[in-house]
Amino acid sequence: MEWRNTFKYNSFNSAKGLTYFEHYKKILGWMDGKNELPPPIEASLDPISACNNRCYYCNSQRYLREHPVKIQRWGRDYLIDILCDLSQWGVKAWCWGGGGESTLNIRLPGMTKIGTDLGMECGIITNGVALSESLMDELLLARWIGISLDSADPDVYRKVRGTDDCYRVLKNISYLANHRTKTDICVKVLVLPETIDNIVQTCQVAKQLGVQDFHVRPVDLERKDFKAGQALSLDVAKVQDVFAQCHEMETADFHVYTVQHKYDRNFHVQRNEFRCLASPILAQICTDKKMYVCVDHRLEERFCIGDAYDGIKGWGSDRHREIVKSINPEKECARCTFAEYNRQCEAILGDSMCRSFP
């Protein structure tokens, strides 16, 4: 079980992609040269290339560690310009995302309010360390805040995240949970050899802190951009028992999501047997101020659409189409973030659901 039946219509259920049906049709039309590509639904923004954690499984280590570049960060003017451009373009939401830890950009305060005042929704994924009370108050304008915790045990936290910030993060989570009005606060945990024995405890702590969502999934160490890439041999029965214990803590105000649909029965990454079709539902803009095809190929020149100085430059261009069409997900991608969305696009092409018959 990934979620209780009463909570099946949730943000972590990839079936929500079916609500993008009209957008999918326009993307597929653009792929065939029949129409222009519409603006993305969301933009993922990376305002800094730095992080204050040292997670050994980090999905950004290719450019933060293995091929480090000079720390870059967006200035105040660019932050305002890109938010204005996205709003005028018709983008519905943005996420302060990866590429590092966005809250380390000293120009970030004030930007969430500007973006929401422009009519967009905001989300943020953060490790929760560098959060002042004033920044947390502003981030509570966001639709959701995801805090990557992994463990509420300080010793385990240190082993997997490389710092002694566990109690600081727990304190910040408590502040967010106790000051929220509409923002969903989600604690995020990865199933790792180091965390498996205290996930239930971490779930209990999350519930006590007052968050709305507890999200846990197997770690992905099979990535093609990870030098030490390997398939973990997790004790599936034990993991499922841990998941079941977490679900027992659920209430109407505390939801547990044990996400498994992107993995096989042994929690290994599923093969990408589909075409890259859904990536244009999101625009990835990295710290280098360039736009990339998707969140899984940040700062890879092969997947660069073009400069994002003008907000939409290069989007929907012939180059963009050629890149998307040339992508071989099985050979070039690891765990595709939009795997299920790609399958949905292929289903639409063949009308396998017989849409004309409710």
Secondary structure, 3 states (H helix, E strand, C coil): CCCCHHHCCCCCCHHHHHHHHHHHHHHHHHHCCCCCCCCCCEEEECCECCCCCCCCCCCCHHHHHHCCCCCCECCHHHHHHHHHHHHHHCCCEEEECCCCCHHHCCCCCCHHHHHHHCCCEEEEEECCCCCCHHHHHHHCCCCEEEEECCCCCHHHHHHHHCCCCHHHHHHHHHHHHHHCCCCEEEEEEEECCCCHHHHHHHHHHHHHHCCCEEEEEECCCCCCCCCCCCCCCCCHHHHHHHHHHHHCCCECCEEEEECCCCECCCCCECCCCCCCCCHHHEEEECCCCEEECCHHHCCCHHHEEEECCCCCCCCCCHHHHHHHHHCCHHHHCCCCCCHHHHHHHHHHHHCCCCCCCC
